[in-house]
Amino acid sequence: MSKYSHLWIYIDLIFKRYNKEKIELSFNQIKDAAGFEIDHSFLTYKKELLDYGYKVEKIKLKDKKIIFSKINNDK
């Protein structure tokens, strides 16, 4: 199990529950879901999210938020 597995599962549930193309989570929401504060390793682990059908679209350090989006598989 990955360090961020709980977060990826949480993100998957949010996308499925609200049927959105994008979601924005604060660093505090991410901390609550993951069980720890994100660190630089997030940049390495974020590629795992692709296996769930989502990607990190933008990291807003100033606002302490991350935008996640669905991967478009219609190509």
Protein Blocks (a to p, Z undefined) as FASTA:
>chain_A
ZZklmmmmmmmmmmmmnopabdcddfklmmmmnopacdfklmmmmmmmmmnopacfbdcf
knopacdddddfkZZ
